[in-house]
Amino acid sequence: MVSNARDIHRHALPNGLVVITETMQHVRSVSVGIWVRHGSRRETPAENGTAHFLEHMVFKGTERRSAEDIAREMDSVGGMLDAFTSKEQICFNAKVLDAHLPIAFDVLSDLVLRPKFDSEDVKKERQVVLEEIKMDMDNPEYLLHDIFTRGFWPEHSLGRPILGTPDTVRKFEREPLRTRFQDWFAPDHLLVTAAGHITHQEVLDLVEKEFGKLPPSRYNAADPVPSTAAPIVLETKRDLEQVHVCIGVPSIALADERRFAAAVLNNLLGGGMSSRLFQNIREKQGLAYAVFSELTPYSDAGILSVYAGTAKETVGQVVDMTIAEFRSMKESPVTEEELLRAKNHLKGSLMLSLESTSSRMSNLARQELYFGRFSTLDEILAAIEAVTRDQLQSLANQFFQPDKIAVTVLGPTNGFKLDRARLAC
């Protein structure tokens, strides 16, 4: 399959592994990623943190390389090697000069095909991840969002932390980890994307050599669609200087046809320095240094959330001003000038974000995983341009319903109280 607007090629191997490349003749670098189509939402409650732990474990050494060999080999060619775990994917990726693609791909495929899972390494890595969890728990913004998400999606894996909890991580053992690895890292659950100064055939040859003869797995997992709750959680933490606030509502899934309208709405609300929340709460009132809104979409659900850090005396004011902006977006259409500014900001950010090979490589994966097709830049820009004021008002009325607004407040709350009547919009 070939896409003409961007030089994109897609090929599916007989065992189910999909390879997608984008040739960029004007650069000398290549970014390549191996994506596992499972993240933390595939975990049972007792397994929470497994996907992230697997991501860590493969770097501890493979049948061919020690942990030091892995680092040294990438450093020797001036390359960058990275990995991350999200709620719906695990990704291992590298960025190198075009001539060094075979080395980079050999290292990446070694990581996802032949990790050792040494019992001593599992023991050491448990301690590393426990320290990582402590570090995050010391970050009030992380802690706030952790409490918020657990309450927003109760009893669902999307509501649980990617890193897991100290209780779950302490119980990780080699054999259950290896079983999960074999389930998830099979070819029919993998996607390889590459962008940069390469040809499709060059990447396909590398992939077929390493993965072509592997059998698909029989692992299959159904994802239950999460149902949301709207708790009001006031958590006192006296050792903090600021009160941290998160206000969120159910949003739309990543591939929803209204995603461009949702992106414009978010941009207007708190997506940039000219947004309503930033201008009114920070610039005009001086009530917060950090205040913004963001969309967090998944395959079948999403959140639109607002974050602010403020003084304990002004937390009520920040909540009231945020709800006032929700109300305003429901009651009256945004101005043409605001709409134009938000669209131009989104279009500019999008075009700038696609300048590097690593962002193009990630974009290929996102389009395959969530859309099953490749949109041209012109198509996306036209879709943003087509968003109307009426669409924004309609979405605002769908999103900002008082009984669906979840709030988490964390810090020296100083006796602050909040009831649902105050969230009326």
C-alpha positions, 0 to 999 in steps of 0.5 A: 500500500502506497500513500502519494502525498507523503512517501509512506509505504505499508507492508504486513508480514504473513505472521501479522507484523506490520511495517510502515516507513516514510522516506524523507530525502532531505534529512540524514537521520533515521528514526525507527520504533518497535511498538507493542500493541499493549500497555498498562490497560491490558493488566489485571489489578494484581499485574498493575505496572507489568507493561512498564516493568517489561520495558525496563527489564529488556534493557537489563541484558539480552542473550547477545548483549549485556546492559553495558553492551546495549548502551555502548553500541548505541553510543559508539554510533552517536545514536539515541536509544529510548523507550516508553510505556503508555496505557495502550502501547510500549515503544522501543525506539532509536534515532541514528544517522542513515548509515547506522540503521542496521546497527540500531535495528539489530539492537532494538530487535535484540531487546524485544526478541531475546531479553534474558529476564535474569532473576537477580535483575528482576530483583534489582529492577523492582527496587529501581521502579519502587524508587521511580514510584517514590520520585513521582509521588514526591511530585504533587502534579503527578500525585494529583493526576494519579488521585484524579484518574483513579477516581475518574475511572474506578475499577478500570485499568485506565484508572490505574497508574502505568508504573504500578503500585509498591504493593504490585511491583514488590510481587513481580517475579520472573516467570509471570513476567516472562509469560506476559512478555511472550503473550504481548511481544509476538509478531502479530502484536508488533508494529515497526515504523521508520522515518527518515533517509531510508527506503521501504525495502531497506527497512522491510529486509531488516524486519523480515530477517529478524521477525519474518519466521516467528509464529504469531501468538494466540493471545487475544484480549478484549478491552472493556470500555471504561465508565466514568465517575465524577467524584469530588476529592479534597486531599489534605497534604500540608507539606505542600506550598501550593494547592493543586487542582484538577477539574475534568470531564469525559471527552471523546475517543482518539479517532472520533470524527469530532476530534478536530473540534475538541482540539480547537475547544481545548486550545481556546479553553486552556491550550496556550498563552492566549487561551481563556484560562491562561489570560483570565486566571494568570494574566488578569488575576495573577492567581496561578503560575501554571494553568492549562487544559489538555485532552487525554484521548484513548481508543474508546474514551477520553478526558478533558482536564484543567490543571492549576496550582494556586494559593490556599486562599484562592483555590475557590476563586480558581474553581469558580473561574474555571466553571465560569469558562465552561458556562461561557462556552456553553451559553455563547459561541466563541468569537470569530477572532478567537476561533481563527487564533485557535485554529492557526495555533493548532495548525502551526503546532502540528506543522512544527511537530512533524519536522523531525524524523522521530515525530514522523515515526511516532505519527505513522504509528498513531495513524496505524494504531488508531485510524488504519489510514494515513491522513495527509497534512493538507487533509488535517489542516482542512479538517481543522479549518472546517471547525465551526463556532456551532460545533464548539458550542455543541461540544461544550454543551456535551462536555460541561455537564455539572453531574459529570465534572470530577474535581481533585484538590491536593495540598494545604486545603485550609478547610476548603469545602466544595459541593456539586452546586458550586460546579453548576454551569 
